């Protein structure tokens, strides 16, 4: 069964407190020695008990370790102080630059000009003229870019219009060719009809009209009597 978790707080019983101190002190010094040997570290430990008794361990001279600690700690603190002073100077420079920019902006807007001399006003006027020239140049450049873009779109639309005209003309030519073919076919049908009529065949649309056929009588057959049905005469209705 594993040991329960120990709550880290002051032990009230003095005997238990002394026993725990003795055990943990021995373990701490042992771990410090192992760390110095295994990792080639310079280790120094100073422990005072509650009764004021001193216990220490050092992998080398305790004095040299303490001196090294003091030098390193002092350098670290001095570096921190130097860094703070550096950023303070940077903040002061930035505040001054911001103040100058705000003052120049107010002067550009025509404010707080009462304390300026003639030379300062002339310099301010030159700066404004340069700024105005730059603004105009930028505006002209933007307008030129827009005009070029419009011209490009116009050329594209013109090309599309030409393509549409070509397609329209092609469709018109095809339509004319189709009309010519239809006219030729209609003319050939009329010619065939006229040829049939010339040869004695009349093609009519009304197919219900009776067709009369006349048969020639042989010479040895006499003509029938009046009122009798004439032989060889037939009537067909189709």
Backbone torsions as a table, in degrees:
resi	resn	phi	psi	omega
1	UNK	NA	129.7	-177.0
2	UNK	-72.7	159.2	178.5
3	UNK	-73.9	146.3	176.9
4	UNK	-74.7	158.5	-179.7
5	UNK	-71.2	130.6	-178.4
6	UNK	-89.3	131.3	177.5
7	UNK	-78.0	126.4	-178.8
8	UNK	-82.6	101.7	175.5
9	UNK	-159.7	168.9	-176.9
10	UNK	-64.4	133.1	177.4
11	UNK	-82.5	123.3	-176.2
12	UNK	-73.4	-39.4	-178.9
13	UNK	-71.5	124.4	-175.4
14	UNK	-67.0	-36.5	-179.9
15	UNK	-67.2	-47.5	178.1
16	UNK	-62.8	-36.5	-179.7
17	UNK	-64.7	-40.8	-179.5
18	UNK	-68.3	-38.9	179.0
19	UNK	-65.9	-44.7	179.0
20	UNK	-62.9	-40.2	178.5
21	UNK	-61.4	-43.7	-177.8
22	UNK	-64.6	-43.3	-179.3
23	UNK	-66.8	-46.0	-175.6
24	UNK	-73.1	-31.2	176.7
25	UNK	-64.2	-45.1	179.0
26	UNK	-61.6	-41.3	179.2
27	UNK	-66.3	-38.4	179.8
28	UNK	-64.8	-45.6	179.6
29	UNK	-64.9	-36.7	178.3
30	UNK	-65.2	-43.9	179.2
31	UNK	-64.4	-38.0	178.3
32	UNK	-63.8	-40.5	178.6
33	UNK	-65.3	-43.6	178.9
34	UNK	-63.0	-39.4	179.0
35	UNK	-63.4	-41.3	-179.5
36	UNK	-65.9	-38.4	-177.5
37	UNK	-75.4	-48.7	-174.8
38	UNK	-68.3	-40.0	-172.5
39	UNK	-107.8	5.6	-179.8
40	UNK	52.9	42.8	-179.9
41	UNK	-98.4	154.2	175.7
42	UNK	-96.7	110.3	-171.6
43	UNK	-119.2	137.1	174.6
44	UNK	-140.1	129.8	-177.4
45	UNK	-127.7	134.0	175.6
46	UNK	-128.1	123.3	-177.3
47	UNK	-130.6	131.4	172.2
48	UNK	-113.3	129.2	178.2
49	UNK	-76.5	174.5	179.0
50	UNK	-67.4	-19.1	177.7
51	UNK	-91.5	-0.9	178.3
52	UNK	91.5	10.6	-179.3
53	UNK	-82.2	140.1	-175.5
54	UNK	-97.1	135.3	171.8
55	UNK	-132.6	132.2	-178.8
56	UNK	-144.4	161.6	174.7
57	UNK	-149.9	141.4	176.0
58	UNK	-146.1	137.8	178.6
59	UNK	-74.3	-21.0	174.4
60	UNK	-137.8	-146.8	179.7
61	UNK	-73.1	128.4	179.2
62	UNK	-62.8	-34.6	-179.0
63	UNK	-65.0	-44.9	-179.6
64	UNK	-65.7	-35.5	178.2
65	UNK	-65.1	-42.5	-179.6
66	UNK	-66.4	-41.1	178.8
67	UNK	-63.7	-41.9	178.6
68	UNK	-64.0	-39.9	177.8
69	UNK	-62.2	-42.8	179.8
70	UNK	-64.2	-42.3	179.5
71	UNK	-64.7	-45.0	-179.2
72	UNK	-64.8	-42.2	179.7
73	UNK	-65.2	-40.0	179.2
74	UNK	-66.1	-42.1	178.4
75	UNK	-63.4	-40.1	179.6
76	UNK	-64.0	-43.0	178.8
77	UNK	-66.4	-38.6	179.5
78	UNK	-67.7	-37.4	177.3
79	UNK	-63.7	-40.2	178.4
80	UNK	-63.3	-42.9	179.2
81	UNK	-64.6	-40.6	179.4
82	UNK	-64.6	-39.8	179.2
83	UNK	-65.6	-39.2	178.0
84	UNK	-63.6	-43.9	-180.0
85	UNK	-64.9	-37.8	178.9
86	UNK	-60.7	-47.8	-178.8
87	UNK	-69.2	-29.8	174.7
88	UNK	-65.4	-41.1	177.2
89	UNK	-65.0	-41.4	178.8
90	UNK	-62.4	-40.7	179.2
91	UNK	-64.9	-39.2	179.0
92	UNK	-65.3	-39.8	179.3
93	UNK	-65.1	-41.9	179.6
94	UNK	-65.7	-37.8	177.3
95	UNK	-64.5	-39.3	179.1
96	UNK	-66.5	-40.7	178.0
97	UNK	-63.9	-39.8	178.1
98	UNK	-64.5	-40.7	178.2
99	UNK	-62.7	-41.8	179.7
100	UNK	-65.5	-40.9	178.9
101	UNK	-64.5	-43.2	178.2
102	UNK	-62.9	-39.4	179.5
103	UNK	-66.5	-42.7	178.2
104	UNK	-64.2	-37.3	179.0
105	UNK	-63.5	-43.2	178.6
106	UNK	-63.7	-38.6	178.6
107	UNK	-66.6	-39.9	177.5
108	UNK	-62.1	-31.6	178.6
109	UNK	-83.6	1.8	178.0
110	UNK	83.7	21.6	-179.6
111	UNK	-107.8	152.8	176.1
112	UNK	54.0	51.6	179.3
113	UNK	-100.3	0.5	-173.7
114	UNK	-66.8	-31.0	-177.3
115	UNK	-90.2	7.1	-177.4
116	UNK	-91.8	146.1	177.3
117	UNK	-87.9	177.2	179.1
118	UNK	-61.8	-41.4	-179.8
119	UNK	-63.9	-42.8	179.0
120	UNK	-64.5	-39.7	178.8
121	UNK	-66.0	-39.7	177.2
122	UNK	-63.9	-40.8	177.0
123	UNK	-63.2	-41.5	178.1
124	UNK	-63.8	-39.6	179.1
125	UNK	-63.9	-40.4	178.2
126	UNK	-63.4	-41.4	178.6
127	UNK	-63.1	-41.0	179.4
128	UNK	-65.4	-40.1	178.7
129	UNK	-64.0	-41.8	177.1
130	UNK	-63.0	-42.1	178.9
131	UNK	-63.8	-42.1	179.5
132	UNK	-64.6	-39.0	177.9
133	UNK	-64.0	-40.7	177.5
134	UNK	-63.9	-39.4	178.4
135	UNK	-64.3	-43.4	179.4
136	UNK	-63.4	-42.7	178.5
137	UNK	-61.4	-40.6	178.8
138	UNK	-66.0	-40.4	178.4
139	UNK	-64.2	-44.2	179.0
140	UNK	-62.2	-39.3	179.4
141	UNK	-63.5	-42.2	178.9
142	UNK	-63.8	-42.2	178.9
143	UNK	-63.9	-40.8	178.6
144	UNK	-63.6	-40.7	178.0
145	UNK	-62.9	-40.7	178.9
146	UNK	-65.9	-39.1	178.8
147	UNK	-64.5	-42.2	177.9
148	UNK	-62.1	-39.5	178.9
149	UNK	-65.6	-40.5	177.7
150	UNK	-65.7	-40.3	177.6
151	UNK	-63.3	-39.4	178.2
152	UNK	-63.0	-43.4	178.3
153	UNK	-64.9	-37.8	178.4
154	UNK	-63.1	-42.1	178.5
155	UNK	-63.5	-39.9	178.0
156	UNK	-63.3	-43.1	178.8
157	UNK	-65.2	-36.8	178.2
158	UNK	-64.2	-43.7	177.7
159	UNK	-62.1	-42.1	177.6
160	UNK	-63.0	-38.4	178.1
161	UNK	-64.0	-41.4	177.8
162	UNK	-63.4	-41.1	178.5
163	UNK	-62.6	-41.3	179.0
164	UNK	-64.8	-38.7	177.4
165	UNK	-63.4	-40.9	178.4
166	UNK	-61.7	-44.8	179.3
167	UNK	-63.6	-39.2	178.9
168	UNK	-64.7	-44.1	178.4
169	UNK	-63.4	-38.9	178.0
170	UNK	-63.0	-43.0	178.0
171	UNK	-63.8	-37.6	177.6
172	UNK	-64.6	-42.9	178.8
173	UNK	-63.8	-41.9	177.7
174	UNK	-63.0	-37.9	178.5
175	UNK	-64.7	-41.9	178.3
176	UNK	-63.9	-40.9	178.9
177	UNK	-63.8	-40.3	177.1
178	UNK	-62.9	-41.0	178.2
179	UNK	-63.1	-39.3	177.7
180	UNK	-63.2	-43.2	179.7
181	UNK	-62.9	-41.1	178.7
182	UNK	-63.2	-41.6	179.8
183	UNK	-63.6	-41.4	179.9
184	UNK	-63.9	-44.9	178.8
185	UNK	-63.5	-40.1	177.4
186	UNK	-64.1	-39.7	179.3
187	UNK	-66.1	-38.9	179.0
188	UNK	-65.8	-37.5	177.3
189	UNK	-64.7	-40.3	178.3
190	UNK	-64.4	-39.0	179.7
191	UNK	-64.9	-42.0	177.8
192	UNK	-61.6	-39.5	-179.1
193	UNK	-65.8	-43.2	-179.7
194	UNK	-65.0	-35.9	178.3
195	UNK	-64.2	-41.5	178.7
196	UNK	-64.8	-41.4	179.3
197	UNK	-64.4	-36.5	-179.9
198	UNK	-66.5	-35.1	-179.9
199	UNK	-80.7	3.8	173.9
200	UNK	96.0	5.6	178.4
201	UNK	-105.0	121.7	180.0
202	UNK	-108.0	111.9	179.3
203	UNK	-89.4	114.4	-177.9
204	UNK	-108.7	157.3	177.8
205	UNK	-80.3	-27.8	-178.3
206	UNK	-89.6	108.4	-176.8
207	UNK	-89.6	2.2	-178.6
208	UNK	-92.4	-4.0	-178.9
209	UNK	-73.7	132.4	-177.3
210	UNK	-67.2	147.2	178.8
211	UNK	-111.0	124.4	-177.6
212	UNK	-101.1	127.0	178.0
213	UNK	-111.4	129.8	179.1
214	UNK	-109.3	121.7	179.4
215	UNK	-103.0	136.2	178.2
216	UNK	-77.7	137.4	-178.9
217	UNK	-83.0	145.6	173.1
218	UNK	-66.3	160.0	-174.2
219	UNK	-71.2	-30.5	-175.6
220	UNK	-83.5	-6.9	179.0
221	UNK	-90.2	128.6	179.7
222	UNK	-80.9	160.6	179.2
223	UNK	-70.0	139.7	-178.4
224	UNK	-69.2	162.3	178.6
225	UNK	-71.0	164.5	-177.9
226	UNK	-69.4	137.5	178.0
227	UNK	89.9	-17.3	178.5
228	UNK	-82.2	161.6	179.4
229	UNK	-72.7	130.6	-178.6
230	UNK	-74.7	121.2	178.1
231	UNK	-68.5	149.1	178.6
232	UNK	81.1	10.4	178.3
233	UNK	-114.4	119.2	-178.6
234	UNK	-126.0	148.7	177.0
235	UNK	-124.1	126.1	179.9
236	UNK	-118.4	134.8	175.6
237	UNK	-116.5	122.1	-178.6
238	UNK	-117.4	NA	NA
